[in-house]
Amino acid sequence: MNINHKNIYHTSIKDVKDLAVKEDIEKAFELHPAYGHRRLALELKMNHKKILRIMHKFSITPPRLWYTKRYTTESDPAYLASYANLLKTMDLSTLRMGDVWSTDLTYIKFQGKFIYLSIIQDIVGKEVVGFNLSFQHNAELVLKTIKEAALKTGGFPHIFHCDRGRENLSELCLTYLEENNAQVSVSDPGSPWQNGWSESFFSRFKQESGNLNRFSTLGELIEYIYGYLKYYNTLRIHTKLKMSPYAFRLQVIESGLEKRGT
């Protein structure tokens, strides 16, 4: 028989290397269970095509769950003409960290009850700068989150962007924002993609968290949410930034850069 021993040797070496990468991927999933091949490539400092090939070869998929979107906000017709989407006509690439905040809230169904999570995100740095939990989705929840974000960042954005939910456009929140010189920008009716920053965050949060009813107590659930938000800000790679929001913020501070990431 005419056997090419060189090809056999080459194949076996390649298989050994692929197995090593497979183990690296599985190890990365322990901390980042929802990473796709692009984030894995950034995490492992490898070519994303190589990661994708090995994931296909060994039938590897991220251990994450999908969810069905349920909208929690109700539009208020009184504000249809009062506020507009200020971001539609802006060149977002010129924005700096702190210029624009995006806010939204979502529900978490836990042991037969609804809990609401409100977040505020810097759209340039992707960092969640404020968040709060409540059994009610109301103006007080949103206002508390705004105040927390202002305390953490040391100021207010030029533009505060939200959807047309009654919670966001309450007199309580609008007055507070206007007193602190923040302009209010609102997505067009029926256009949730115009607030894609917060929408994307909640999509990832629910995909990566899986069934939250696995927790026995409310305290355990709250501890997990706080832990996830810390993970999201400090460790989880954002594909547009190619690093975590925390690492990006440090890079901005150290290098003097003031934009990128939108």
C-alpha positions in Angstrom: 0.0 0.0 0.0 1.1 3.5 -0.8 0.6 5.4 2.5 1.6 9.0 2.8 3.0 9.1 6.4 3.6 12.8 6.2 -0.2 13.5 5.8 -1.1 11.2 8.7 1.4 13.0 10.9 0.1 16.4 9.8 -3.5 15.4 10.5 -2.7 14.0 13.9 -0.8 17.1 14.9 -3.7 19.3 13.7 -6.2 17.2 15.7 -4.1 17.6 18.8 -4.0 21.4 18.4 -7.7 21.5 17.7 -8.4 19.5 20.9 -6.3 22.0 22.8 -8.4 24.9 21.4 -11.6 23.0 22.2 -10.5 22.7 25.8 -9.7 26.5 25.9 -13.2 27.2 24.5 -14.9 25.0 27.1 -12.8 26.6 29.9 -13.8 30.1 28.6 -17.5 29.0 28.7 -17.1 28.5 32.5 -16.9 32.3 32.9 -18.6 33.4 29.7 -21.4 30.9 29.0 -22.9 33.0 26.2 -19.9 33.9 24.2 -20.2 33.3 20.4 -17.2 32.7 18.2 -16.2 36.3 17.8 -16.1 37.1 21.5 -14.3 33.8 22.1 -11.7 34.8 19.5 -11.1 38.1 21.4 -11.0 36.3 24.7 -8.5 33.6 23.5 -6.7 36.0 21.2 -7.2 33.7 18.2 -8.6 34.1 14.7 -12.5 34.0 14.8 -12.6 31.8 11.7 -10.4 29.2 13.5 -12.7 29.3 16.5 -15.8 28.9 14.4 -14.2 26.0 12.5 -13.4 24.2 15.7 -16.8 24.9 17.2 -18.3 23.3 14.1 -15.9 20.4 14.2 -16.8 19.4 17.7 -20.4 20.6 17.6 -19.8 23.2 20.4 -22.5 25.7 21.2 -22.7 28.4 23.9 -24.7 27.1 26.9 -27.2 29.9 26.8 -31.0 30.1 26.5 -33.2 32.3 24.4 -36.3 34.2 25.6 -39.4 35.8 24.3 -39.7 39.6 24.5 -42.5 40.9 26.6 -42.9 44.7 26.6 -43.3 46.3 30.0 -43.9 49.9 29.0 -47.1 51.6 27.8 -46.9 54.6 25.5 -48.5 57.8 26.7 -50.3 59.7 23.8 -49.9 63.0 25.7 -46.2 63.0 24.8 -46.3 61.9 21.1 -45.7 65.5 19.9 -43.8 66.9 22.9 -40.6 64.9 22.5 -38.7 63.6 19.5 -35.8 61.3 18.8 -32.8 63.7 19.0 -30.3 61.0 18.0 -31.8 60.3 14.6 -30.1 63.3 13.0 -26.9 63.1 15.0 -23.5 61.7 13.9 -23.1 59.2 16.8 -19.5 58.6 16.0 -18.7 62.1 17.3 -20.2 61.4 20.8 -18.0 61.1 23.9 -18.5 59.0 27.0 -21.1 60.6 29.2 -22.8 62.4 26.3 -25.8 60.1 26.0 -27.5 57.7 28.3 -30.0 55.1 27.2 -32.6 53.7 29.7 -35.2 50.9 29.7 -36.7 48.4 32.0 -37.6 44.8 31.8 -39.6 42.3 33.9 -38.4 39.2 35.6 -41.0 36.6 36.5 -39.9 35.0 39.7 -42.0 32.5 41.8 -45.2 33.8 40.3 -44.4 37.5 40.8 -43.0 40.1 38.5 -39.9 42.0 39.5 -38.7 45.0 37.3 -35.1 45.8 36.5 -34.4 49.4 35.4 -31.0 50.2 33.8 -29.2 53.2 32.4 -26.4 52.6 29.9 -23.7 54.9 28.5 -24.1 54.4 24.7 -20.5 55.1 23.9 -18.7 53.1 26.7 -21.5 50.5 26.9 -21.2 50.6 30.7 -24.4 50.2 32.8 -24.0 53.2 35.0 -27.1 52.8 37.1 -29.7 50.1 37.9 -32.4 49.3 40.3 -35.0 46.6 41.1 -38.6 47.0 42.2 -41.9 45.2 42.4 -43.5 48.0 40.4 -42.6 49.6 37.1 -43.2 53.3 37.8 -41.7 56.7 37.7 -40.1 56.3 41.2 -38.1 53.3 39.9 -36.8 55.3 36.9 -36.0 58.4 39.0 -34.1 56.3 41.5 -32.0 54.8 38.7 -31.3 58.2 37.2 -30.1 59.5 40.6 -27.9 56.5 41.1 -26.3 56.9 37.7 -25.7 60.6 38.3 -24.0 59.8 41.7 -21.8 57.1 40.1 -20.7 59.1 37.2 -20.5 62.5 38.9 -22.9 64.3 36.5 -25.6 64.1 33.9 -25.6 63.4 30.2 -26.3 66.0 27.5 -29.1 63.7 26.2 -31.2 61.1 28.1 -32.7 58.7 25.6 -35.7 56.4 26.3 -38.9 54.9 24.9 -42.3 56.5 25.3 -43.2 54.6 28.5 -45.2 56.5 31.1 -42.5 55.8 33.6 -39.8 57.6 31.6 -42.0 60.5 30.6 -43.5 61.2 34.0 -43.4 64.8 35.3 -41.3 63.5 38.2 -38.5 62.3 35.8 -38.8 65.1 33.2 -38.5 67.8 35.8 -35.5 66.3 37.4 -33.7 65.8 34.1 -34.5 69.4 32.9 -33.4 70.8 36.2 -30.0 69.2 35.6 -29.8 70.4 32.0 -30.3 67.0 30.4 -32.3 67.0 27.1 -34.8 64.2 26.7 -34.8 62.2 23.5 -37.6 59.7 22.9 -37.9 56.9 20.3 -40.5 57.1 17.7 -43.8 55.3 18.4 -43.5 51.6 17.8 -39.8 51.8 17.2 -38.0 49.8 20.0 -34.9 49.5 17.8 -34.3 53.2 18.2 -33.3 52.4 21.8 -31.2 49.4 20.7 -28.5 49.9 23.4 -30.8 49.0 26.3 -32.8 46.5 24.2 -29.6 44.7 23.4 -28.5 44.6 27.0 -31.7 43.0 28.2 -31.6 40.5 25.3 -28.2 39.4 26.4 -29.0 39.5 30.1 -32.0 37.1 29.6 -30.1 34.9 27.1 -27.2 34.4 29.4 -29.0 34.1 32.7 -31.3 31.3 31.6 -34.1 30.2 34.0 -34.0 32.6 37.0 -36.4 30.5 38.9 -33.6 28.1 39.6 -32.9 30.4 42.6 -34.6 29.4 45.9 -35.0 32.9 47.4 -35.4 36.5 46.2 -32.1 37.3 48.0 -30.3 34.7 45.8 -31.8 36.2 42.7 -30.9 39.7 43.6 -27.3 38.6 44.4 -27.1 37.0 41.0 -28.4 40.1 39.2 -25.8 42.3 41.0 -23.1 39.8 40.1 -24.2 39.7 36.5 -24.1 43.5 36.2 -20.6 43.5 37.7 -19.5 40.8 35.2 -21.1 42.7 32.3 -19.3 45.9 33.1 -15.9 44.6 34.2 -15.3 41.2 32.4 -17.6 40.6 29.5 -16.2 41.6 26.1 -18.3 43.9 24.0 -17.7 43.1 20.3 -17.7 46.7 19.2 -15.3 47.7 21.9 -13.3 44.5 21.7 -13.0 44.7 25.4 -15.2 45.1 28.5 -16.8 48.5 29.3 -14.5 48.9 32.3 -11.4 48.2 30.3 -12.6 50.7 27.6 -13.2 53.3 30.2 -9.7 52.8 31.6 -8.3 53.1 28.1 -10.1 56.3 27.5 -8.8 57.8 30.8 -5.2 56.6 30.1 -5.0 57.5 26.5 -7.1 60.7 26.4 -9.4 59.2 23.8 -13.0 60.5 24.2 -15.0 58.6 21.7 -15.5 55.3 20.0 -17.9 52.4 20.4 -21.2 53.7 19.1 
